[in-house]
Amino acid sequence: MKKLLLTIILLSCLTITAQNGYELPEATYQSIFKKVNQLDSLSARQFSNSVVRATKTPYTFLLAKKRGKSASYYYIESGLSASEIQEQKETGCDKCMRVNFTVYGERYVFLDVTGSLNDLLPTWNREFLPAATPELIKDSFKYREVKDRNTGVDVRLTEQGGVWQIYNWSI
């Protein structure tokens, strides 16, 4: 009897430690799946606009590019002169925020957006994980991932070299 009880306790401890993700209601995962994987060109542009409107840095729409199976919406920092904007267009737009999508026929799937944590956090909170704060995000991986096997949702907030990215791994 003692062995059985000990085995049950050990197995429950393993189960508890294995659950390190942030749990959301099933309806929330389904909503996230639709927001990032079932868009058309209009809703993709609206999603891009909502990402940029939520940033701390003011941006202005610059251009949209669609090539083959990808589409990107470029937004440039507001307040740049015409010559600075032209220079950004020619040199790769390092003062731009770019929201990328993969295109499957008429369906657009959100791929990624890159920026500072301050710029991306409002979108992360609104669209994916409302409870996340900069401190929690930096301290715990569970606040940087929204993942659900049933719906196939797998969206992550990652950092590399001071640059943050919201990336849709559910593709």
N, C-alpha and C positions, 0 to 999 in steps of 0.2 A: 504494500500500500504506500509506503514511504517513497519507493522508487517511482511509482506511478505519479504521485503528487509532485515529486521533484522534476520528473520529465515534463509534466504539464506546465509547471512554473517556468522551466527553461524555455520551452517552446513559445510560451506567451511573451517572454522577454525578447526572443528573437523576432517575433511578429511586431512587437511594439517598436523596436529599433529599426525595423525595415520600412516602417511607414514614415518616411522623412519628407514627403511632399506636402504641399498645402492643399487641403481638401476644400473643394467648392461644391455647391449643389449641382446635380446632374443637368438641370436646365441651363445653368450658367455655362457649362462646358459645351452644350449644344449651341447656345447663342454665340459663344466665341468661335466655334467651328464655322458657323454661317458667316460671321463677320470677316474672317480671314480666308476662307476657302471657297465661298460661293458668291463672288462679286461679279458685276458686269463693268463695263468701262466707266459708266456714270458713277456707280457706287464706289468703284476704286478711286476715282478722283475725289469724291466726297470724303472717303476714308483718309486719303492723303491730306486733304485740306484740314480735317479735324485733328490729325496728328500735328500739323504745323501750327494751327491756331492755339493749341494747348502749350506750346513751348514758351520758355521764359525769354528767349531771343526772338525779336520780331523778324519774320521772313515775309517775302513777297514771291508770288508765283513767277517763275522764270520761263519754263517750257516743259513740254511733255514729249517724250521720245518712245516710239514703239518700234522695236526691231525683232522680227521673227517671233520667238516665244517669250519675249520680255517687254515690259513697259515700265518706264520710270517717269516720275514727276519730280521736277527740280524746283526748289525754292531757294532764293538767294537772300542773304541778310539784307534787311531794309536799311536805307540810308546810305547806300553806296552810290558813288557818282556814276555817270554813264560810262566813263572810261574804265572805272573799276569793274563795272558789270561786264563790259566787253572783254577785259583782261581775264575775268573769271571764266567766261565762256571759252576763251582760247586756251587757258592753262589747266582746265580740268575741274574748275569750280570747287576749290577747297573751302570757300565760304558759303557753300550750299548745303542744304539738307535734301537728300534724295530718298524718295519712297519708291521701293522696287516691287514689281509684281511679276509673276510668271503667268503667261497667257496660254490657255488651252481652248482654242476656238473662240467662243464668245465669253468664256468664263475666265475671270481674273482671280489669281490667288496671291494674297499678300506674301511677299518674300521677306523683306527686311527694311529697316530704317536705322540710320546711324546718327549719333550725336552725343552731346554731353548728357550725363545722368539728369541734371536739372531740366534739360529740354525734353527728355524722353519719359521722365517719371510721371508727369500728368497723364500721358497716354497709357502708360503701364497701369496706373491706378484706375483710370476710367474704363479701359477696355478689357483688362486682364485680371489684375489683382489689387483690389481697393485697399487692402490692409498693409501694403508694402510702404515702408518709409526708407529714406536713404540709409539710415543706420541698420535696419533689418536686412536690406538688400546686401549691404557690404558684409554683414556678419553671418548670414545664413543663405545657403543655396536655395532653400525651400521658398524664399521670397523672390527668386529669380527664374522660376519655372512654373508653368501652368501645363500640366500633363494629365491626360485621361485616356486610358486604353479603350474604353467603350466607344468614345466619339472619335478617337484618333487625334485629339488636340495635343500638340506639343509646341508651345511657344516659350521662348527663353529670352531673358534679358542678360546679356553677357558684357564683359569688359575686357578690353585688351589694350594695354598701353595708354590708359586714360580715355579711350574712346569706347562709348557704350553702344550697344546694338540690340534692337528687338528683332529676333529672327524666328521665322515660322518653320519649325522642323517637321510639321505635320504633312508636308508636301509628299 
